[in-house]
Amino acid sequence: MHMTPVVMTQPLTELPGLVQCTCCQQQVLTTTEHKAGMLTWLVCGFVCLFVGCLGCCLIPFCVDSCKDVEHRCPTCQQLLHIHKRL
């Protein structure tokens, strides 16, 4: 009995990952870009609520660990996955 090998990949998180693009069918290492998401806005709201609007509420928009991560194919730029922080 012949078994076909199965390649298991880890879920895409904040780091680029090796995947097969659903658009161009190439196996690629994704490119990542951080975008403001729900967690960014929630942290902004909490900072504004507890510290006040002194400009500190904009800090989450400068911190990548508060943002969602978009994974794209470097060949065709197809959006492959969004790792949502919240």
N, CA, C and O atoms as a CHARMM CRD file, in Angstrom:
* protein
*
  344
    1    1 MET  N      0.83700  -1.17500   0.00000 PROA 1      0.00000
    2    1 MET  CA     0.00000   0.00000   0.00000 PROA 1      0.00000
    3    1 MET  C      0.88400   1.24100   0.00000 PROA 1      0.00000
    4    1 MET  O      1.75800   1.39300   0.85400 PROA 1      0.00000
    5    2 HSD  N      0.64600   2.13200  -0.97100 PROA 2      0.00000
    6    2 HSD  CA     1.44200   3.34800  -1.11600 PROA 2      0.00000
    7    2 HSD  C      0.71300   4.51600  -0.45300 PROA 2      0.00000
    8    2 HSD  O     -0.45900   4.76400  -0.73400 PROA 2      0.00000
    9    3 MET  N      1.41600   5.23000   0.42900 PROA 3      0.00000
   10    3 MET  CA     0.81300   6.38000   1.11600 PROA 3      0.00000
   11    3 MET  C      1.42900   7.66600   0.59200 PROA 3      0.00000
   12    3 MET  O      2.64500   7.76800   0.43000 PROA 3      0.00000
   13    4 THR  N      0.59000   8.62700   0.33500 PROA 4      0.00000
   14    4 THR  CA     1.04700   9.93600  -0.12100 PROA 4      0.00000
   15    4 THR  C      1.45700  10.76300   1.08900 PROA 4      0.00000
   16    4 THR  O      0.68700  10.87600   2.04300 PROA 4      0.00000
   17    5 PRO  N      2.67100  11.35100   1.06900 PROA 5      0.00000
   18    5 PRO  CA     3.08100  12.16800   2.20400 PROA 5      0.00000
   19    5 PRO  C      2.23500  13.43800   2.30900 PROA 5      0.00000
   20    5 PRO  O      1.86800  14.04000   1.30000 PROA 5      0.00000
   21    6 VAL  N      1.93800  13.82600   3.52500 PROA 6      0.00000
   22    6 VAL  CA     1.15700  15.02100   3.78200 PROA 6      0.00000
   23    6 VAL  C      2.05300  16.01700   4.50000 PROA 6      0.00000
   24    6 VAL  O      2.66600  15.68900   5.51600 PROA 6      0.00000
   25    7 VAL  N      2.12800  17.23600   3.97200 PROA 7      0.00000
   26    7 VAL  CA     2.94100  18.27000   4.59400 PROA 7      0.00000
   27    7 VAL  C      2.05300  19.07100   5.52800 PROA 7      0.00000
   28    7 VAL  O      1.07900  19.69500   5.10400 PROA 7      0.00000
   29    8 MET  N      2.40100  19.04500   6.80300 PROA 8      0.00000
   30    8 MET  CA     1.65700  19.82100   7.78800 PROA 8      0.00000
   31    8 MET  C      2.36900  21.14900   7.99500 PROA 8      0.00000
   32    8 MET  O      3.58200  21.18100   8.20100 PROA 8      0.00000
   33    9 THR  N      1.63500  22.22300   7.94100 PROA 9      0.00000
   34    9 THR  CA     2.21700  23.52800   8.18400 PROA 9      0.00000
   35    9 THR  C      1.61900  24.12000   9.44800 PROA 9      0.00000
   36    9 THR  O      0.49500  23.79300   9.83000 PROA 9      0.00000
   37   10 GLN  N      2.36700  24.97700  10.08100 PROA 10     0.00000
   38   10 GLN  CA     1.87400  25.64700  11.26700 PROA 10     0.00000
   39   10 GLN  C      0.92400  26.75700  10.84100 PROA 10     0.00000
   40   10 GLN  O      1.04100  27.28400   9.73400 PROA 10     0.00000
   41   11 PRO  N     -0.01600  27.11600  11.71100 PROA 11     0.00000
   42   11 PRO  CA    -0.93500  28.20200  11.37700 PROA 11     0.00000
   43   11 PRO  C     -0.16900  29.51100  11.18700 PROA 11     0.00000
   44   11 PRO  O      0.85400  29.74600  11.83100 PROA 11     0.00000
   45   12 LEU  N     -0.67200  30.34600  10.30600 PROA 12     0.00000
   46   12 LEU  CA    -0.03800  31.63500  10.06100 PROA 12     0.00000
   47   12 LEU  C     -0.35900  32.57800  11.21000 PROA 12     0.00000
   48   12 LEU  O     -1.52600  32.80000  11.53400 PROA 12     0.00000
   49   13 THR  N      0.66800  33.12500  11.81500 PROA 13     0.00000
   50   13 THR  CA     0.49100  34.06300  12.92200 PROA 13     0.00000
   51   13 THR  C      1.16900  35.38100  12.55100 PROA 13     0.00000
   52   13 THR  O      0.90300  35.92400  11.47900 PROA 13     0.00000
   53   14 GLU  N      2.03700  35.90200  13.41200 PROA 14     0.00000
   54   14 GLU  CA     2.65800  37.18800  13.12200 PROA 14     0.00000
   55   14 GLU  C      3.89900  37.06900  12.24400 PROA 14     0.00000
   56   14 GLU  O      4.39100  38.07800  11.73900 PROA 14     0.00000
   57   15 LEU  N      4.41500  35.85100  12.05100 PROA 15     0.00000
   58   15 LEU  CA     5.59600  35.64100  11.22600 PROA 15     0.00000
   59   15 LEU  C      5.21300  35.12100   9.84800 PROA 15     0.00000
   60   15 LEU  O      4.18500  34.46100   9.70300 PROA 15     0.00000
   61   16 PRO  N      6.03200  35.41100   8.82400 PROA 16     0.00000
   62   16 PRO  CA     5.76600  34.84600   7.49500 PROA 16     0.00000
   63   16 PRO  C      5.75500  33.32500   7.56300 PROA 16     0.00000
   64   16 PRO  O      6.47400  32.72600   8.36200 PROA 16     0.00000
   65   17 GLY  N      4.94000  32.71100   6.72700 PROA 17     0.00000
   66   17 GLY  CA     4.83300  31.26000   6.71900 PROA 17     0.00000
   67   17 GLY  C      4.89100  30.69900   5.31500 PROA 17     0.00000
   68   17 GLY  O      4.62600  31.40400   4.34200 PROA 17     0.00000
   69   18 LEU  N      5.23700  29.43800   5.21500 PROA 18     0.00000
   70   18 LEU  CA     5.32800  28.73800   3.94100 PROA 18     0.00000
   71   18 LEU  C      3.96600  28.12300   3.62100 PROA 18     0.00000
   72   18 LEU  O      3.48100  27.26100   4.35400 PROA 18     0.00000
   73   19 VAL  N      3.35000  28.57400   2.51900 PROA 19     0.00000
   74   19 VAL  CA     2.03000  28.09000   2.11400 PROA 19     0.00000
   75   19 VAL  C      1.96600  27.95200   0.60000 PROA 19     0.00000
   76   19 VAL  O      2.83300  28.44200  -0.12300 PROA 19     0.00000
   77   20 GLN  N      0.92700  27.27900   0.14100 PROA 20     0.00000
   78   20 GLN  CA     0.65600  27.23300  -1.29400 PROA 20     0.00000
   79   20 GLN  C     -0.40200  28.28700  -1.58600 PROA 20     0.00000
   80   20 GLN  O     -1.48900  28.25400  -1.01100 PROA 20     0.00000
   81   21 CYS  N     -0.08900  29.21900  -2.47500 PROA 21     0.00000
   82   21 CYS  CA    -1.01300  30.29600  -2.82300 PROA 21     0.00000
   83   21 CYS  C     -2.24200  29.71500  -3.51000 PROA 21     0.00000
   84   21 CYS  O     -2.12500  28.88100  -4.40900 PROA 21     0.00000
   85   22 THR  N     -3.41000  30.15700  -3.08500 PROA 22     0.00000
   86   22 THR  CA    -4.65300  29.67000  -3.67100 PROA 22     0.00000
   87   22 THR  C     -4.92900  30.29000  -5.03400 PROA 22     0.00000
   88   22 THR  O     -5.79000  29.81000  -5.77200 PROA 22     0.00000
   89   23 CYS  N     -4.21200  31.34400  -5.36900 PROA 23     0.00000
   90   23 CYS  CA    -4.43700  32.03100  -6.64700 PROA 23     0.00000
   91   23 CYS  C     -3.46500  31.54000  -7.73100 PROA 23     0.00000
   92   23 CYS  O     -3.89300  31.08400  -8.79100 PROA 23     0.00000
   93   24 CYS  N     -2.15800  31.63800  -7.45700 PROA 24     0.00000
   94   24 CYS  CA    -1.16100  31.27300  -8.47500 PROA 24     0.00000
   95   24 CYS  C     -0.60700  29.86100  -8.30600 PROA 24     0.00000
   96   24 CYS  O      0.20500  29.41700  -9.11700 PROA 24     0.00000
   97   25 GLN  N     -1.03900  29.14600  -7.25500 PROA 25     0.00000
   98   25 GLN  CA    -0.65600  27.75500  -6.98600 PROA 25     0.00000
   99   25 GLN  C      0.84300  27.56000  -6.73800 PROA 25     0.00000
  100   25 GLN  O      1.33600  26.43600  -6.83100 PROA 25     0.00000
  101   26 GLN  N      1.57600  28.63500  -6.42600 PROA 26     0.00000
  102   26 GLN  CA     2.99800  28.54700  -6.09900 PROA 26     0.00000
  103   26 GLN  C      3.16200  28.30400  -4.60800 PROA 26     0.00000
  104   26 GLN  O      2.34600  28.76900  -3.81200 PROA 26     0.00000
  105   27 GLN  N      4.19900  27.58800  -4.22200 PROA 27     0.00000
  106   27 GLN  CA     4.52000  27.46100  -2.80300 PROA 27     0.00000
  107   27 GLN  C      5.43500  28.63300  -2.46600 PROA 27     0.00000
  108   27 GLN  O      6.52100  28.77000  -3.02700 PROA 27     0.00000
  109   28 VAL  N      4.97800  29.47400  -1.54000 PROA 28     0.00000
  110   28 VAL  CA     5.66400  30.73300  -1.25200 PROA 28     0.00000
  111   28 VAL  C      5.81100  30.96300   0.24600 PROA 28     0.00000
  112   28 VAL  O      5.10200  30.36400   1.05400 PROA 28     0.00000
  113   29 LEU  N      6.73500  31.83200   0.59900 PROA 29     0.00000
  114   29 LEU  CA     6.87000  32.34300   1.95100 PROA 29     0.00000
  115   29 LEU  C      6.10500  33.66200   1.96000 PROA 29     0.00000
  116   29 LEU  O      6.47500  34.59500   1.24800 PROA 29     0.00000
  117   30 THR  N      5.05900  33.74700   2.74800 PROA 30     0.00000
  118   30 THR  CA     4.18200  34.91200   2.71800 PROA 30     0.00000
  119   30 THR  C      4.91700  36.18900   3.12900 PROA 30     0.00000
  120   30 THR  O      5.88400  36.15200   3.88900 PROA 30     0.00000
  121   31 THR  N      4.43900  37.30200   2.61400 PROA 31     0.00000
  122   31 THR  CA     4.88500  38.60400   3.09500 PROA 31     0.00000
  123   31 THR  C      3.83000  39.08200   4.07700 PROA 31     0.00000
  124   31 THR  O      2.64000  38.82200   3.89600 PROA 31     0.00000
  125   32 THR  N      4.26500  39.77800   5.11000 PROA 32     0.00000
  126   32 THR  CA     3.33600  40.20900   6.15000 PROA 32     0.00000
  127   32 THR  C      3.28800  41.72800   6.23200 PROA 32     0.00000
  128   32 THR  O      4.27200  42.41800   5.96400 PROA 32     0.00000
  129   33 GLU  N      2.12500  42.22400   6.60600 PROA 33     0.00000
  130   33 GLU  CA     1.92700  43.65400   6.82700 PROA 33     0.00000
  131   33 GLU  C      0.98900  43.81000   8.01700 PROA 33     0.00000
  132   33 GLU  O     -0.04300  43.14500   8.09900 PROA 33     0.00000
  133   34 HSD  N      1.35800  44.69000   8.93200 PROA 34     0.00000
  134   34 HSD  CA     0.54400  44.92900  10.12300 PROA 34     0.00000
  135   34 HSD  C     -0.47900  46.01400   9.82700 PROA 34     0.00000
  136   34 HSD  O     -0.14900  47.06500   9.27700 PROA 34     0.00000
  137   35 LYS  N     -1.72700  45.74300  10.20200 PROA 35     0.00000
  138   35 LYS  CA    -2.83400  46.68200   9.97600 PROA 35     0.00000
  139   35 LYS  C     -3.61300  46.85100  11.28100 PROA 35     0.00000
  140   35 LYS  O     -3.75800  45.90400  12.05400 PROA 35     0.00000
  141   36 ALA  N     -4.10100  48.04500  11.51300 PROA 36     0.00000
  142   36 ALA  CA    -4.91200  48.30200  12.70500 PROA 36     0.00000
  143   36 ALA  C     -6.17700  47.45200  12.64300 PROA 36     0.00000
  144   36 ALA  O     -6.86000  47.39200  11.62100 PROA 36     0.00000
  145   37 GLY  N     -6.46800  46.79700  13.76700 PROA 37     0.00000
  146   37 GLY  CA    -7.64600  45.95000  13.85600 PROA 37     0.00000
  147   37 GLY  C     -8.43600  46.26300  15.11400 PROA 37     0.00000
  148   37 GLY  O     -8.26900  47.32100  15.72200 PROA 37     0.00000
  149   38 MET  N     -9.29200  45.33900  15.49200 PROA 38     0.00000
  150   38 MET  CA   -10.15900  45.53300  16.64900 PROA 38     0.00000
  151   38 MET  C     -9.36000  45.74300  17.94200 PROA 38     0.00000
  152   38 MET  O     -9.70800  46.61800  18.73600 PROA 38     0.00000
  153   39 LEU  N     -8.30300  44.96400  18.16700 PROA 39     0.00000
  154   39 LEU  CA    -7.50400  45.11700  19.38200 PROA 39     0.00000
  155   39 LEU  C     -6.86000  46.50100  19.44200 PROA 39     0.00000
  156   39 LEU  O     -6.80100  47.11300  20.50900 PROA 39     0.00000
  157   40 THR  N     -6.38300  46.99200  18.31100 PROA 40     0.00000
  158   40 THR  CA    -5.78000  48.32400  18.26100 PROA 40     0.00000
  159   40 THR  C     -6.76700  49.38100  18.72000 PROA 40     0.00000
  160   40 THR  O     -6.42300  50.25700  19.51300 PROA 40     0.00000
  161   41 TRP  N     -7.99100  49.29900  18.22300 PROA 41     0.00000
  162   41 TRP  CA    -9.01400  50.27800  18.57800 PROA 41     0.00000
  163   41 TRP  C     -9.45600  50.13600  20.03400 PROA 41     0.00000
  164   41 TRP  O     -9.72600  51.13900  20.69400 PROA 41     0.00000
  165   42 LEU  N     -9.53300  48.90400  20.54300 PROA 42     0.00000
  166   42 LEU  CA    -9.90700  48.70100  21.94300 PROA 42     0.00000
  167   42 LEU  C     -8.84900  49.26700  22.89600 PROA 42     0.00000
  168   42 LEU  O     -9.18400  49.93300  23.87600 PROA 42     0.00000
  169   43 VAL  N     -7.58500  49.00100  22.60800 PROA 43     0.00000
  170   43 VAL  CA    -6.51200  49.53900  23.44400 PROA 43     0.00000
  171   43 VAL  C     -6.52300  51.05800  23.37200 PROA 43     0.00000
  172   43 VAL  O     -6.33500  51.72500  24.39000 PROA 43     0.00000
  173   44 CYS  N     -6.73800  51.60500  22.20100 PROA 44     0.00000
  174   44 CYS  CA    -6.84100  53.05800  22.03700 PROA 44     0.00000
  175   44 CYS  C     -7.96700  53.61300  22.90700 PROA 44     0.00000
  176   44 CYS  O     -7.78400  54.62500  23.58400 PROA 44     0.00000
  177   45 GLY  N     -9.11300  52.96800  22.89500 PROA 45     0.00000
  178   45 GLY  CA   -10.25900  53.40500  23.68900 PROA 45     0.00000
  179   45 GLY  C     -9.98500  53.33500  25.18000 PROA 45     0.00000
  180   45 GLY  O    -10.33600  54.25500  25.91900 PROA 45     0.00000
  181   46 PHE  N     -9.35700  52.24600  25.63400 PROA 46     0.00000
  182   46 PHE  CA    -9.03100  52.10200  27.05500 PROA 46     0.00000
  183   46 PHE  C     -8.01700  53.15800  27.50500 PROA 46     0.00000
  184   46 PHE  O     -8.15600  53.74100  28.58000 PROA 46     0.00000
  185   47 VAL  N     -7.00600  53.39800  26.68200 PROA 47     0.00000
  186   47 VAL  CA    -6.01200  54.42400  27.03100 PROA 47     0.00000
  187   47 VAL  C     -6.67900  55.78900  27.09300 PROA 47     0.00000
  188   47 VAL  O     -6.41000  56.57000  28.00700 PROA 47     0.00000
  189   48 CYS  N     -7.53200  56.08000  26.14700 PROA 48     0.00000
  190   48 CYS  CA    -8.24200  57.36500  26.13200 PROA 48     0.00000
  191   48 CYS  C     -9.15600  57.49400  27.34600 PROA 48     0.00000
  192   48 CYS  O     -9.26200  58.56900  27.93600 PROA 48     0.00000
  193   49 LEU  N     -9.80800  56.40700  27.71600 PROA 49     0.00000
  194   49 LEU  CA   -10.73600  56.41400  28.84400 PROA 49     0.00000
  195   49 LEU  C    -10.01900  56.59900  30.17800 PROA 49     0.00000
  196   49 LEU  O    -10.48800  57.35200  31.03200 PROA 49     0.00000
  197   50 PHE  N     -8.88900  55.91900  30.36400 PROA 50     0.00000
  198   50 PHE  CA    -8.21000  55.95700  31.65200 PROA 50     0.00000
  199   50 PHE  C     -7.10700  57.01200  31.75400 PROA 50     0.00000
  200   50 PHE  O     -6.81600  57.48600  32.85300 PROA 50     0.00000
  201   51 VAL  N     -6.49900  57.38100  30.65300 PROA 51     0.00000
  202   51 VAL  CA    -5.40800  58.36200  30.68100 PROA 51     0.00000
  203   51 VAL  C     -5.89800  59.72500  30.22700 PROA 51     0.00000
  204   51 VAL  O     -5.38300  60.75800  30.65600 PROA 51     0.00000
  205   52 GLY  N     -6.88800  59.72000  29.36300 PROA 52     0.00000
  206   52 GLY  CA    -7.36800  60.96600  28.78200 PROA 52     0.00000
  207   52 GLY  C     -6.82600  61.12100  27.37700 PROA 52     0.00000
  208   52 GLY  O     -5.92400  60.39400  26.96100 PROA 52     0.00000
  209   53 CYS  N     -7.37700  62.06300  26.66100 PROA 53     0.00000
  210   53 CYS  CA    -6.96000  62.27900  25.26700 PROA 53     0.00000
  211   53 CYS  C     -5.78600  63.24200  25.21200 PROA 53     0.00000
  212   53 CYS  O     -5.93600  64.40400  24.83500 PROA 53     0.00000
  213   54 LEU  N     -4.62100  62.74600  25.59300 PROA 54     0.00000
  214   54 LEU  CA    -3.40200  63.54700  25.55100 PROA 54     0.00000
  215   54 LEU  C     -2.49900  63.10900  24.40300 PROA 54     0.00000
  216   54 LEU  O     -1.31800  63.45500  24.36900 PROA 54     0.00000
  217   55 GLY  N     -3.04400  62.36700  23.48600 PROA 55     0.00000
  218   55 GLY  CA    -2.24900  61.83400  22.38400 PROA 55     0.00000
  219   55 GLY  C     -1.72300  60.44000  22.66800 PROA 55     0.00000
  220   55 GLY  O     -1.28700  59.74400  21.75100 PROA 55     0.00000
  221   56 CYS  N     -1.75900  60.02200  23.93000 PROA 56     0.00000
  222   56 CYS  CA    -1.27800  58.68100  24.30300 PROA 56     0.00000
  223   56 CYS  C     -2.13700  57.59200  23.69100 PROA 56     0.00000
  224   56 CYS  O     -1.67700  56.46700  23.49600 PROA 56     0.00000
  225   57 CYS  N     -3.38100  57.92100  23.38800 PROA 57     0.00000
  226   57 CYS  CA    -4.28700  56.91000  22.83000 PROA 57     0.00000
  227   57 CYS  C     -3.86700  56.48200  21.42400 PROA 57     0.00000
  228   57 CYS  O     -4.37700  55.49000  20.90400 PROA 57     0.00000
  229   58 LEU  N     -2.94700  57.21700  20.80900 PROA 58     0.00000
  230   58 LEU  CA    -2.47800  56.86500  19.46500 PROA 58     0.00000
  231   58 LEU  C     -1.33100  55.85600  19.49100 PROA 58     0.00000
  232   58 LEU  O     -0.95700  55.32200  18.44700 PROA 58     0.00000
  233   59 ILE  N     -0.77200  55.59200  20.66400 PROA 59     0.00000
  234   59 ILE  CA     0.36300  54.66900  20.77700 PROA 59     0.00000
  235   59 ILE  C      0.04900  53.28300  20.21000 PROA 59     0.00000
  236   59 ILE  O      0.90700  52.72100  19.53000 PROA 59     0.00000
  237   60 PRO  N     -1.14100  52.69400  20.45200 PROA 60     0.00000
  238   60 PRO  CA    -1.40800  51.35400  19.89000 PROA 60     0.00000
  239   60 PRO  C     -1.29900  51.28700  18.36300 PROA 60     0.00000
  240   60 PRO  O     -1.08200  50.20700  17.81300 PROA 60     0.00000
  241   61 PHE  N     -1.44400  52.41000  17.68100 PROA 61     0.00000
  242   61 PHE  CA    -1.33000  52.41700  16.22300 PROA 61     0.00000
  243   61 PHE  C      0.12900  52.36800  15.76800 PROA 61     0.00000
  244   61 PHE  O      0.40700  52.18800  14.58200 PROA 61     0.00000
  245   62 CYS  N      1.06100  52.52800  16.71400 PROA 62     0.00000
  246   62 CYS  CA     2.49100  52.45400  16.42100 PROA 62     0.00000
  247   62 CYS  C      3.10900  51.13900  16.89400 PROA 62     0.00000
  248   62 CYS  O      4.28400  50.88400  16.62900 PROA 62     0.00000
  249   63 VAL  N      2.34300  50.30900  17.58400 PROA 63     0.00000
  250   63 VAL  CA     2.84900  49.06500  18.15500 PROA 63     0.00000
  251   63 VAL  C      2.31800  47.88600  17.33900 PROA 63     0.00000
  252   63 VAL  O      1.11800  47.61300  17.33100 PROA 63     0.00000
  253   64 ASP  N      3.23500  47.18700  16.65000 PROA 64     0.00000
  254   64 ASP  CA     2.82400  46.06800  15.78600 PROA 64     0.00000
  255   64 ASP  C      2.13000  44.95000  16.54400 PROA 64     0.00000
  256   64 ASP  O      1.26900  44.27600  15.97900 PROA 64     0.00000
  257   65 SER  N      2.47800  44.73200  17.81100 PROA 65     0.00000
  258   65 SER  CA     1.86700  43.62900  18.56300 PROA 65     0.00000
  259   65 SER  C      0.40300  43.89800  18.90200 PROA 65     0.00000
  260   65 SER  O     -0.27800  43.00300  19.40500 PROA 65     0.00000
  261   66 CYS  N     -0.09900  45.10400  18.64000 PROA 66     0.00000
  262   66 CYS  CA    -1.52400  45.42400  18.82400 PROA 66     0.00000
  263   66 CYS  C     -2.30800  45.29900  17.51900 PROA 66     0.00000
  264   66 CYS  O     -3.53600  45.38300  17.52000 PROA 66     0.00000
  265   67 LYS  N     -1.60800  45.10200  16.42100 PROA 67     0.00000
  266   67 LYS  CA    -2.24600  45.11800  15.10100 PROA 67     0.00000
  267   67 LYS  C     -2.47400  43.71100  14.55300 PROA 67     0.00000
  268   67 LYS  O     -1.79300  42.76400  14.94400 PROA 67     0.00000
  269   68 ASP  N     -3.43700  43.58800  13.64500 PROA 68     0.00000
  270   68 ASP  CA    -3.65500  42.35200  12.90300 PROA 68     0.00000
  271   68 ASP  C     -2.53200  42.20700  11.87200 PROA 68     0.00000
  272   68 ASP  O     -1.87700  43.18300  11.50800 PROA 68     0.00000
  273   69 VAL  N     -2.32300  40.97500  11.41200 PROA 69     0.00000
  274   69 VAL  CA    -1.25800  40.70700  10.43700 PROA 69     0.00000
  275   69 VAL  C     -1.87400  40.13000   9.16600 PROA 69     0.00000
  276   69 VAL  O     -2.54400  39.09800   9.20700 PROA 69     0.00000
  277   70 GLU  N     -1.64400  40.79600   8.04300 PROA 70     0.00000
  278   70 GLU  CA    -2.10400  40.30900   6.73500 PROA 70     0.00000
  279   70 GLU  C     -0.97900  39.53200   6.07500 PROA 70     0.00000
  280   70 GLU  O      0.15400  40.00800   6.00100 PROA 70     0.00000
  281   71 HSD  N     -1.29700  38.32300   5.59100 PROA 71     0.00000
  282   71 HSD  CA    -0.34000  37.48800   4.86100 PROA 71     0.00000
  283   71 HSD  C     -0.71900  37.53300   3.38700 PROA 71     0.00000
  284   71 HSD  O     -1.86200  37.25900   3.02000 PROA 71     0.00000
  285   72 ARG  N      0.25300  37.88200   2.54500 PROA 72     0.00000
  286   72 ARG  CA     0.03000  37.95500   1.09800 PROA 72     0.00000
  287   72 ARG  C      1.06000  37.11400   0.35600 PROA 72     0.00000
  288   72 ARG  O      2.15900  36.86200   0.84900 PROA 72     0.00000
  289   73 CYS  N      0.67500  36.69000  -0.83500 PROA 73     0.00000
  290   73 CYS  CA     1.58900  35.98400  -1.72800 PROA 73     0.00000
  291   73 CYS  C      2.55900  37.01100  -2.31400 PROA 73     0.00000
  292   73 CYS  O      2.11800  38.02900  -2.84800 PROA 73     0.00000
  293   74 PRO  N      3.86800  36.76800  -2.22600 PROA 74     0.00000
  294   74 PRO  CA     4.81600  37.73200  -2.78600 PROA 74     0.00000
  295   74 PRO  C      4.81700  37.74900  -4.31800 PROA 74     0.00000
  296   74 PRO  O      5.30500  38.70000  -4.92900 PROA 74     0.00000
  297   75 THR  N      4.27500  36.70500  -4.93200 PROA 75     0.00000
  298   75 THR  CA     4.25300  36.61700  -6.39500 PROA 75     0.00000
  299   75 THR  C      3.07800  37.38900  -7.00000 PROA 75     0.00000
  300   75 THR  O      3.27000  38.22000  -7.88700 PROA 75     0.00000
  301   76 CYS  N      1.86500  37.11300  -6.52000 PROA 76     0.00000
  302   76 CYS  CA     0.66700  37.71600  -7.12600 PROA 76     0.00000
  303   76 CYS  C     -0.05100  38.70500  -6.20600 PROA 76     0.00000
  304   76 CYS  O     -1.05900  39.29000  -6.60100 PROA 76     0.00000
  305   77 GLN  N      0.45500  38.89800  -4.98500 PROA 77     0.00000
  306   77 GLN  CA    -0.10700  39.83900  -4.00700 PROA 77     0.00000
  307   77 GLN  C     -1.50600  39.46900  -3.51400 PROA 77     0.00000
  308   77 GLN  O     -2.20300  40.31000  -2.94800 PROA 77     0.00000
  309   78 GLN  N     -1.91800  38.22500  -3.72100 PROA 78     0.00000
  310   78 GLN  CA    -3.21700  37.75500  -3.24600 PROA 78     0.00000
  311   78 GLN  C     -3.21400  37.70800  -1.71900 PROA 78     0.00000
  312   78 GLN  O     -2.25900  37.21600  -1.11700 PROA 78     0.00000
  313   79 LEU  N     -4.27200  38.21400  -1.09300 PROA 79     0.00000
  314   79 LEU  CA    -4.42000  38.11800   0.35500 PROA 79     0.00000
  315   79 LEU  C     -4.73400  36.66700   0.69800 PROA 79     0.00000
  316   79 LEU  O     -5.73100  36.11900   0.22700 PROA 79     0.00000
  317   80 LEU  N     -3.88400  36.03700   1.52200 PROA 80     0.00000
  318   80 LEU  CA    -4.03400  34.62500   1.84200 PROA 80     0.00000
  319   80 LEU  C     -4.62800  34.38400   3.22200 PROA 80     0.00000
  320   80 LEU  O     -5.35100  33.40900   3.42600 PROA 80     0.00000
  321   81 HSD  N     -4.32700  35.26900   4.17100 PROA 81     0.00000
  322   81 HSD  CA    -4.79400  35.04600   5.53800 PROA 81     0.00000
  323   81 HSD  C     -4.65700  36.34000   6.32800 PROA 81     0.00000
  324   81 HSD  O     -3.75100  37.13700   6.08000 PROA 81     0.00000
  325   82 ILE  N     -5.56400  36.54300   7.28200 PROA 82     0.00000
  326   82 ILE  CA    -5.43300  37.65300   8.22800 PROA 82     0.00000
  327   82 ILE  C     -5.38500  37.04400   9.62100 PROA 82     0.00000
  328   82 ILE  O     -6.32800  36.38200  10.05600 PROA 82     0.00000
  329   83 HSD  N     -4.27700  37.27400  10.31300 PROA 83     0.00000
  330   83 HSD  CA    -4.15000  36.82000  11.70200 PROA 83     0.00000
  331   83 HSD  C     -4.69700  37.93100  12.58400 PROA 83     0.00000
  332   83 HSD  O     -4.06000  38.96900  12.76400 PROA 83     0.00000
  333   84 LYS  N     -5.88200  37.70000  13.13000 PROA 84     0.00000
  334   84 LYS  CA    -6.54200  38.70700  13.96000 PROA 84     0.00000
  335   84 LYS  C     -6.09100  38.53700  15.40400 PROA 84     0.00000
  336   84 LYS  O     -6.06900  37.42600  15.93400 PROA 84     0.00000
  337   85 ARG  N     -5.73600  39.63600  16.02400 PROA 85     0.00000
  338   85 ARG  CA    -5.27400  39.61500  17.41900 PROA 85     0.00000
  339   85 ARG  C     -6.45100  39.41900  18.37800 PROA 85     0.00000
  340   85 ARG  O     -6.26900  38.94000  19.49700 PROA 85     0.00000
  341   86 LEU  N     -7.62200  39.77700  17.95100 PROA 86     0.00000
  342   86 LEU  CA    -8.79400  39.65300  18.81400 PROA 86     0.00000
  343   86 LEU  C     -9.93200  39.01600  18.06400 PROA 86     0.00000
  344   86 LEU  O    -11.01100  38.82600  18.62400 PROA 86     0.00000
